[in-house]
Amino acid sequence: MFHGDRNGVVFRSVSTTELRAEDPPLFDLVVLCDVLHHVAEPQRAVVLAEAAELTAPGGTVAVKEWQRRGGLGTMVAYCADRWVSGDATVRFMPDAELDGMLARTMPGWEVTCEAWIPPWQANRLATLRRPG
């Protein structure tokens, strides 16, 4: 879907574990957009912890997740994620569960933004800055 200048840009589908094994330079920004609800539950904290490990001191991790907030939007998003994609592991985490997981996997990180992203009232964004 990228329509910009592709010079110097690389798009890859790789797990955080595989990327860490490559020992890349640390990133200033790591974005997890609508990822966690597709990750098997025992691995969600692992993905967050590894995203944190890939982030440079002073860098940011941005997590955008769909939240269970009821209504037609949540039902449509779940149905699309579950049956259109065929992903049987989809489960949207309640706010408290996501907050707890962020706190446990990124202790000492500063929450720099918490926002709801339009057009839906269930698109939650949290950004956290690594100490450094």
C-alpha positions in Angstrom: 0.0 0.0 0.0 3.1 2.3 0.2 3.0 4.9 -2.6 6.1 6.9 -1.8 9.7 6.9 -2.9 11.0 3.3 -2.5 14.7 4.3 -2.6 16.2 3.3 0.8 13.0 1.6 1.9 12.6 -2.1 2.7 9.4 -3.8 3.7 9.7 -7.2 5.3 7.5 -9.6 7.2 9.6 -10.9 10.0 8.9 -11.7 13.7 10.5 -9.7 16.5 12.4 -12.9 17.5 13.9 -13.3 14.0 14.7 -9.6 13.8 16.5 -9.6 17.1 18.5 -12.6 16.0 19.9 -10.4 13.1 21.3 -8.0 15.8 20.2 -4.9 13.9 21.0 -1.3 15.0 18.4 -0.2 17.5 15.4 1.8 16.1 14.2 5.2 17.1 10.6 4.2 16.5 9.0 0.8 16.7 5.3 0.6 15.6 2.9 -2.2 16.4 -0.3 -1.3 14.6 -3.1 -3.8 15.1 -0.7 -6.6 15.8 -1.2 -7.8 19.3 -4.7 -9.1 18.9 -3.4 -11.4 16.2 -0.6 -12.8 18.3 -1.2 -16.0 20.3 -1.8 -15.0 23.9 1.3 -16.6 25.4 3.4 -14.7 22.9 1.9 -11.2 23.3 4.2 -10.1 26.2 7.2 -11.6 24.3 6.4 -9.5 21.2 6.2 -6.3 23.4 9.3 -7.1 25.3 11.3 -7.8 22.1 9.9 -4.6 20.5 11.3 -2.8 23.6 14.6 -4.5 23.2 14.8 -3.3 19.5 14.2 0.4 20.6 17.2 2.7 21.1 17.5 4.7 24.4 15.2 7.7 24.1 13.3 5.9 21.3 9.6 5.3 21.2 7.3 2.3 20.9 3.9 3.0 19.5 1.1 0.5 20.1 -2.2 0.9 18.3 -4.7 -1.7 19.2 -8.4 -2.2 18.7 -10.2 -2.2 22.0 -13.4 -4.0 23.0 -15.8 -1.2 23.4 -19.0 -2.8 22.2 -21.2 -1.6 19.4 -21.2 -2.4 15.7 -17.6 -1.3 15.0 -16.2 -3.8 17.4 -18.4 -6.6 16.0 -17.4 -5.7 12.4 -13.7 -5.5 13.3 -13.8 -8.8 15.1 -15.6 -10.6 12.3 -13.2 -9.2 9.7 -10.1 -10.1 11.7 -11.5 -13.6 12.6 -13.3 -14.8 9.6 -12.1 -12.7 6.7 -8.4 -13.2 7.7 -9.0 -16.7 9.0 -7.1 -15.9 12.2 -8.6 -18.1 15.0 -6.4 -16.5 17.7 -7.9 -13.0 17.5 -8.9 -11.5 20.8 -9.1 -7.8 21.6 -7.6 -7.1 25.0 -9.5 -4.8 27.5 -7.7 -1.6 28.4 -6.6 -2.8 31.8 -5.0 -5.9 30.3 -3.1 -4.0 27.7 -2.0 -1.4 30.2 -0.7 -4.1 32.6 1.1 -5.9 29.8 2.8 -2.6 28.7 3.8 -1.8 32.3 5.3 -5.3 32.9 7.2 -5.5 29.6 8.4 -1.9 29.6 9.1 -1.0 33.2 10.4 2.5 33.7 9.3 3.7 30.2 7.4 7.0 30.1 3.9 7.0 28.6 4.1 10.0 26.2 0.7 9.7 24.5 -2.6 8.0 25.0 -5.3 8.7 22.4 -8.3 7.3 20.5 -7.8 7.4 16.8 -10.7 8.2 14.5 -12.9 7.2 12.8 -13.8 4.5 15.4 -13.9 5.0 19.2 -12.1 1.7 19.7 -8.7 2.5 18.0 -6.4 3.1 21.0 -2.9 4.4 20.6 -0.3 4.4 23.4 3.3 5.6 22.9 6.1 4.9 25.4 9.6 6.4 25.5 12.5 4.3 26.5 14.6 5.8 29.3 17.9 6.9 28.1 
